[in-house]
């Protein structure tokens, strides 16, 4: 008679992970599952991360990148099931009130009802807390992936519950990932529609190729915006982020959040930019917008392989009035830099759906899965509209 698999271990430090999981992490091409980004998250976390994994042995030689499809072809362990890994981050009622990561505010912002914080918090976000992406890494036989992920979700739930969590959630799962959906459903998870994420695949090899790919009216609008920006004295530059930049970009960032009714703690905003400097090195970039020689806006950029990720942004609304400074930054300057540096796709994360679709972005539909770990969480999720 076969014994049931032992519960997977969990850890609170990246260095404590076994070699097979370290290899899995090292093989990913996605920023938010990479070792450098996990280091960023460790540095900024107010509570230690929860790292959960399921491992056969260290024999796996393929890797998949999930909450997106897993494509591993390795042996992945003596029993053929493979290896899976995900990081999870804790949020409670005292955490940064960011509605795209704190579960109670996330559900409220989606219009699903007034969910009391003490019903669903503390919550651990499996696969990361960055909007648009919940990442779970797998290796092994594709046919075994659903069972592997089911074990991983179950073990992560056990570890989160042992740490006092009321729920485990993955807020930005690829809707096409049937294996991950099945894993959450097997443990009683609740699915809700999440925010769509957007990626721009760059056609050809130059900005002119990009313009040529657009419908005629959109192409004319882009050319008009470029001329208007040049005539108004707006200029852009992209260079590595520096410590001195943090002092002027954070106020602009928080002003932009406030404009859309969102709160964000200044200390956490500053800490995240400092972590970019400490952990991402030259891949942490700053797009600077100037008008008449004075800074009027910024966009944080992070390069990972052939993808450019647009992160935080902020603009002086008064100084930018009447001029499409934001659009020039994110759809012109960032894209032109990407072409010049061998980038083939630009990750635009979530929000402004119609704007991004009009400019040729590809929509990536997302689901949120929430697994209640307490009776209060079960009652709250049952009441969702």
C-alpha positions as CSV (number, residue, x, y, z in Angstrom):
1,X,0.0,0.0,0.0
2,X,1.4,3.4,-1.0
3,X,2.0,5.9,1.7
4,X,0.6,9.4,1.2
5,X,3.2,12.0,0.4
6,X,4.7,13.8,3.3
7,X,3.7,17.4,3.7
8,X,6.0,19.7,1.8
9,X,8.3,21.8,3.9
10,X,8.1,25.6,3.9
11,X,10.7,28.3,4.6
12,X,10.9,32.0,5.3
13,X,14.3,32.6,3.6
14,X,15.3,32.1,0.0
15,X,18.7,30.7,1.1
16,X,16.9,27.9,3.0
17,X,15.4,26.4,-0.2
18,X,16.8,23.1,-1.4
19,X,19.1,22.9,-4.5
20,X,16.4,21.5,-6.8
21,X,14.1,24.5,-6.0
22,X,16.9,26.9,-6.4
23,X,17.6,25.5,-9.8
24,X,13.9,25.8,-10.7
25,X,13.9,29.5,-9.7
26,X,17.1,30.1,-11.6
27,X,15.5,28.8,-14.8
28,X,12.6,31.1,-15.0
29,X,12.5,33.9,-17.5
30,X,9.8,35.8,-15.7
31,X,10.7,38.8,-13.5
32,X,8.3,38.1,-10.6
33,X,9.4,34.5,-10.1
34,X,13.1,35.3,-10.5
35,X,15.7,35.1,-7.7
36,X,16.5,38.8,-8.0
37,X,12.8,39.7,-7.5
38,X,12.4,37.3,-4.7
39,X,15.3,39.1,-3.0
40,X,13.4,42.4,-3.6
41,X,10.4,41.0,-1.9
42,X,12.4,39.6,1.1
43,X,13.9,43.1,1.6
44,X,10.6,45.0,1.6
45,X,8.5,42.4,3.4
46,X,7.2,43.6,6.8
47,X,6.5,39.9,7.6
48,X,8.8,37.0,6.5
49,X,7.7,35.4,3.2
50,X,6.3,31.9,3.1
51,X,8.0,29.7,0.6
52,X,6.2,26.5,-0.2
53,X,7.4,23.6,-2.5
54,X,6.7,20.1,-3.4
55,X,9.8,18.1,-4.5
56,X,10.4,14.5,-5.6
57,X,14.2,14.5,-5.9
58,X,16.6,16.8,-7.6
59,X,16.6,14.9,-10.9
60,X,14.2,17.3,-12.7
61,X,15.9,18.9,-15.8
62,X,13.0,20.9,-17.3
63,X,11.1,23.9,-16.0
64,X,7.7,25.4,-16.4
65,X,6.5,28.9,-15.5
66,X,2.9,28.7,-14.1
67,X,-0.1,30.6,-13.3
68,X,0.7,30.4,-17.0
69,X,1.3,27.0,-18.6
70,X,4.0,24.7,-17.3
71,X,6.1,23.2,-20.0
72,X,8.6,21.1,-18.1
73,X,9.9,17.9,-19.8
74,X,12.3,16.7,-17.1
75,X,12.0,13.6,-15.0
76,X,11.2,15.8,-12.0
77,X,11.6,13.4,-9.2
78,X,11.6,9.7,-8.5
79,X,7.9,9.4,-8.6
80,X,7.6,11.4,-11.8
81,X,5.5,14.1,-10.2
82,X,8.2,16.8,-10.4
83,X,8.8,19.9,-8.4
84,X,6.7,23.0,-7.8
85,X,7.4,26.2,-5.9
86,X,5.6,29.4,-5.0
87,X,6.3,32.3,-2.8
88,X,3.5,33.7,-0.6
89,X,3.3,37.1,1.2
90,X,1.3,38.0,4.3
91,X,-1.2,40.8,4.6
92,X,-3.2,41.7,7.7
93,X,-5.4,44.7,8.7
94,X,-2.3,46.8,9.5
95,X,-0.6,46.1,6.1
96,X,-0.2,48.7,3.3
97,X,-3.8,49.6,2.2
98,X,-3.1,48.8,-1.4
99,X,-6.3,47.5,-3.0
100,X,-4.6,45.5,-5.6
101,X,-2.9,43.2,-3.0
102,X,-4.7,43.4,0.3
103,X,-7.5,40.9,0.0
104,X,-10.3,42.7,1.7
105,X,-9.7,45.9,-0.3
106,X,-9.2,43.9,-3.5
107,X,-12.6,42.3,-3.2
108,X,-14.2,45.6,-2.3
109,X,-12.6,47.4,-5.2
110,X,-13.9,44.8,-7.6
111,X,-17.4,45.6,-6.4
112,X,-18.0,42.3,-4.7
113,X,-19.3,43.8,-1.5
114,X,-18.0,45.1,1.8
115,X,-15.7,42.4,3.1
116,X,-14.6,42.9,6.6
117,X,-10.9,42.8,7.1
118,X,-11.0,40.5,10.1
119,X,-13.0,37.9,8.1
120,X,-10.4,37.2,5.4
121,X,-7.2,38.6,7.0
122,X,-4.5,37.6,7.7
123,X,-4.2,36.4,4.1
124,X,-1.2,35.0,2.2
125,X,-0.9,35.8,-1.5
126,X,0.4,32.7,-3.3
127,X,2.6,33.4,-6.3
128,X,3.3,37.0,-5.4
129,X,1.6,40.3,-4.7
130,X,2.4,42.3,-7.8
131,X,-0.7,43.3,-10.0
132,X,-1.2,41.2,-13.1
133,X,0.9,38.2,-12.1
134,X,0.7,35.2,-9.7
135,X,3.6,33.0,-10.5
136,X,3.9,29.3,-9.7
137,X,6.9,27.4,-11.0
138,X,6.8,23.7,-11.9
139,X,8.9,21.0,-13.5
140,X,8.1,17.5,-14.5
141,X,5.7,15.6,-16.7
142,X,2.9,17.9,-18.0
143,X,0.4,15.1,-17.3
144,X,1.3,15.2,-13.7
145,X,1.1,19.0,-13.3
146,X,-2.5,19.3,-12.0
147,X,-1.8,16.8,-9.2
148,X,1.5,18.5,-8.4
149,X,-0.2,21.9,-8.1
150,X,-3.0,20.4,-6.0
151,X,-0.4,19.2,-3.6
152,X,1.4,22.5,-3.6
153,X,-1.8,24.5,-2.9
154,X,-2.7,22.1,-0.1
155,X,0.7,22.4,1.5
156,X,0.7,26.2,1.2
157,X,-2.7,26.3,2.8
158,X,-1.5,24.2,5.7
159,X,1.6,26.3,6.2
160,X,-0.5,29.6,6.0
161,X,-3.1,28.2,8.5
162,X,-0.3,27.3,10.9
163,X,0.8,30.9,10.7
164,X,-2.6,32.1,11.7
165,X,-4.0,33.0,8.2
166,X,-7.7,33.1,7.5
167,X,-7.2,32.7,3.8
168,X,-4.8,31.8,1.0
169,X,-5.3,33.6,-2.3
170,X,-3.7,34.0,-5.8
171,X,-5.1,37.2,-7.2
172,X,-3.8,37.2,-10.8
173,X,-3.9,33.7,-12.2
174,X,-3.8,33.1,-15.9
175,X,-7.3,32.1,-16.8
176,X,-6.1,29.5,-19.3
177,X,-4.2,27.6,-16.6
178,X,-6.7,24.8,-16.0
179,X,-4.2,22.9,-13.8
180,X,-3.9,25.7,-11.3
181,X,-7.7,26.3,-11.3
182,X,-8.2,22.6,-10.6
183,X,-5.7,22.8,-7.8
184,X,-7.6,25.6,-6.0
185,X,-11.0,24.0,-6.8
186,X,-9.9,20.7,-5.3
187,X,-9.3,22.5,-1.9
188,X,-12.6,24.4,-2.0
189,X,-11.2,27.6,-3.5
190,X,-13.6,30.4,-4.7
191,X,-13.0,32.0,-8.1
192,X,-13.7,35.6,-9.0
193,X,-12.9,37.6,-12.1
194,X,-9.7,39.6,-11.6
195,X,-8.1,42.5,-13.5
196,X,-6.8,41.9,-17.0
197,X,-3.1,42.3,-17.6
198,X,-1.6,43.7,-20.8
199,X,1.5,43.0,-22.8
200,X,2.7,44.8,-26.0
201,X,4.6,42.5,-28.4
202,X,6.9,44.7,-30.4
203,X,6.6,44.1,-34.2
204,X,9.7,44.4,-36.4
205,X,12.9,45.9,-35.1
206,X,12.2,49.7,-34.9
207,X,9.8,52.4,-33.9
208,X,8.9,52.9,-37.5
209,X,7.9,49.2,-37.7
210,X,5.7,49.8,-34.6
211,X,4.0,52.8,-36.3
212,X,3.5,50.9,-39.5
213,X,1.7,48.1,-37.6
214,X,-1.0,50.5,-36.3
215,X,-4.3,51.3,-38.0
216,X,-3.9,54.6,-40.0
217,X,-5.9,56.8,-37.6
218,X,-4.0,55.5,-34.5
219,X,-0.7,55.9,-36.4
220,X,-1.6,59.6,-37.2
221,X,-2.6,60.2,-33.5
222,X,0.8,58.8,-32.3
223,X,2.7,61.0,-34.8
224,X,0.6,64.0,-33.7
225,X,1.3,63.3,-30.0
226,X,5.1,63.1,-30.7
227,X,5.0,66.5,-32.4
228,X,3.0,68.1,-29.7
229,X,5.4,66.8,-27.0
230,X,8.4,68.1,-28.9
231,X,6.8,71.5,-29.5
232,X,5.8,71.9,-25.8
233,X,9.4,71.3,-24.6
234,X,8.9,67.8,-23.2
235,X,11.9,65.5,-23.3
236,X,12.5,62.0,-22.0
237,X,15.6,60.2,-20.9
238,X,16.1,56.7,-19.5
239,X,19.0,55.8,-17.1
240,X,19.7,53.6,-14.1
241,X,17.8,54.5,-11.0
242,X,19.8,56.3,-8.3
243,X,19.3,56.9,-4.6
244,X,18.9,60.6,-5.3
245,X,15.9,59.9,-7.6
246,X,13.9,58.4,-4.7
247,X,13.4,61.8,-3.0
248,X,11.6,63.3,-6.0
249,X,9.8,60.4,-7.5
250,X,8.0,59.1,-4.4
251,X,5.9,62.2,-3.9
252,X,4.8,62.1,-7.6
253,X,4.0,58.4,-7.2
254,X,1.8,58.9,-4.1
255,X,0.0,61.9,-5.7
256,X,-1.0,59.7,-8.7
257,X,-2.3,57.0,-6.4
258,X,-4.3,59.6,-4.4
259,X,-5.8,61.0,-7.6
260,X,-7.4,57.6,-8.2
261,X,-8.5,57.2,-4.6
262,X,-5.8,54.8,-3.5
263,X,-3.7,55.0,-0.4
264,X,-0.1,53.8,-0.2
265,X,2.4,54.1,2.7
266,X,5.3,56.4,2.0
267,X,7.8,54.3,3.9
268,X,6.8,51.2,1.8
269,X,7.0,53.2,-1.4
270,X,10.5,54.3,-0.6
271,X,11.6,50.9,0.6
272,X,10.5,49.3,-2.7
273,X,12.6,51.7,-4.8
274,X,15.6,51.1,-2.5
275,X,15.2,47.4,-2.9
276,X,15.4,47.9,-6.7
277,X,18.7,49.6,-6.2
278,X,20.0,46.9,-3.9
279,X,18.8,43.8,-5.7
280,X,18.2,44.6,-9.4
281,X,21.3,46.7,-10.2
282,X,21.5,48.1,-13.8
283,X,18.2,46.4,-14.6
284,X,16.4,48.9,-12.5
285,X,15.8,52.0,-14.7
286,X,14.1,55.3,-14.5
287,X,12.3,57.0,-17.3
288,X,12.5,60.7,-16.6
289,X,10.1,63.3,-18.2
290,X,11.3,66.9,-18.3
291,X,9.6,70.0,-19.4
292,X,11.6,73.2,-19.9
293,X,14.5,71.5,-18.1
294,X,12.5,70.6,-14.9
295,X,11.4,67.0,-14.0
296,X,7.6,66.6,-14.4
297,X,7.2,62.8,-14.3
298,X,8.7,59.4,-14.1
299,X,8.1,55.7,-14.8
300,X,10.1,52.9,-13.1
301,X,11.2,50.3,-15.5
302,X,12.7,46.9,-14.8
303,X,14.4,44.8,-17.5
304,X,14.3,41.0,-17.4
305,X,15.7,39.2,-20.4
306,X,13.8,40.4,-23.5
307,X,10.8,41.9,-21.5
308,X,10.6,45.4,-20.1
309,X,8.2,45.8,-17.1
310,X,6.6,49.1,-16.4
311,X,6.2,49.5,-12.7
312,X,5.5,52.7,-10.7
313,X,4.7,56.1,-12.3
314,X,4.0,59.6,-11.2
315,X,3.4,63.0,-13.0
316,X,3.0,66.6,-12.0
317,X,-0.5,67.2,-13.1
318,X,-0.2,70.9,-13.3
319,X,3.1,71.0,-15.1
320,X,1.8,68.3,-17.6
321,X,-1.5,70.0,-18.3
322,X,-2.5,70.1,-21.9
323,X,0.2,67.8,-23.1
324,X,0.2,64.0,-23.3
325,X,3.3,63.5,-21.1
326,X,2.2,60.2,-19.6
327,X,1.3,58.7,-23.0
328,X,4.6,59.9,-24.4
329,X,6.4,58.3,-21.6
330,X,4.8,54.8,-21.6
331,X,3.9,54.4,-25.2
332,X,6.6,56.3,-27.0
333,X,9.8,56.8,-24.9
334,X,9.7,53.3,-23.2
335,X,8.9,51.6,-26.5
336,X,11.6,53.4,-28.4
337,X,14.2,52.5,-25.7
338,X,12.9,48.9,-25.8
339,X,13.6,48.6,-29.5
340,X,17.1,50.1,-29.1
341,X,18.0,47.5,-26.4
342,X,16.7,44.2,-27.9
343,X,13.4,44.1,-26.0
344,X,10.7,42.2,-27.7
345,X,7.7,42.8,-25.3
346,X,6.6,45.4,-22.8
347,X,4.6,44.4,-19.8
348,X,1.9,47.1,-19.0
349,X,0.4,45.3,-16.0
350,X,-3.3,46.1,-15.3
351,X,-5.8,49.1,-15.6
352,X,-6.5,51.5,-18.5
353,X,-7.8,48.6,-20.5
354,X,-9.2,50.5,-23.5
355,X,-6.2,52.7,-23.8
356,X,-3.8,49.8,-23.9
357,X,-6.0,47.8,-26.3
358,X,-6.2,50.8,-28.7
359,X,-2.4,50.9,-28.8
360,X,-2.0,47.2,-29.7
361,X,-1.5,45.5,-26.4
362,X,-2.5,41.9,-25.9
363,X,-5.0,41.2,-23.1
364,X,-4.2,38.4,-20.6
365,X,-7.3,37.5,-18.8
366,X,-6.9,36.8,-15.0
367,X,-8.8,35.0,-12.3
368,X,-8.5,35.4,-8.6
369,X,-8.7,32.2,-6.5
370,X,-9.3,32.5,-2.8
371,X,-9.1,29.5,-0.4
372,X,-10.8,30.1,3.0
373,X,-9.0,28.7,5.9
374,X,-11.4,29.8,8.7
375,X,-15.1,29.8,9.2
376,X,-15.2,33.6,9.0
377,X,-13.5,33.5,5.6
378,X,-15.9,30.8,4.4
379,X,-18.9,32.9,5.5
380,X,-17.5,36.1,3.9
381,X,-16.7,34.4,0.5
382,X,-20.2,32.7,0.5
383,X,-21.7,36.1,0.7
384,X,-19.8,37.6,-2.3
385,X,-22.1,39.0,-5.0
